[in-house]
Each structure stands twice: as structure tokens, then as C-alpha cells.
Amino acid sequence: MARPAMFVLLVAYALTFAPIALPRVVEGIVGADPLSKEYREWVAGQLAAMTRRRS
């Protein structure tokens, strides 16, 4: 089974390539243009939340 860090990397790749491969799908899910600064900030926040240590 893959390690959690590798899953985060996989998600990061998906979040990077989805706007190119499926721009309208991404826009429908996120509600922002996938090539916008808003989308990049949202992605960064989601990845940060995934990697925060939970107590």
C-alpha cells in the first residue's frame, strides 16, 4: 500500500494536470477558472490542509 506522502504527491499531480486536461470539469467543481490565481491559492490551501498534522 502506498504511503500517505505518496498519496499527497499523486493528488498534487492531479490538481496540476486537471486544469489542462479537464478545465470545465475543474471549474464546475471548484467554481473558479482553473488557470486563475484563485484556483492556485485554493489548491495550495487544500494541499496544506491535507498535510497538516492532526492532533
C-alpha positions, 0 to 999 in steps of 0.5 A: 500500500502506498504511503500517505506522502505518496498519496499527497504527491499523486493528488498534487499531480492531479490538481496540476494536470486537471486544469489542462486536461479537464478545465470545465470539469475543474471549474464546475467543481471548484467554481473558479477558472482553473488557470486563475490565481484563485484556483492556485491559492485554493489548491495550495490551501487544500494541499496544506490542509491535507498535510497538516498534522492532526492532533 
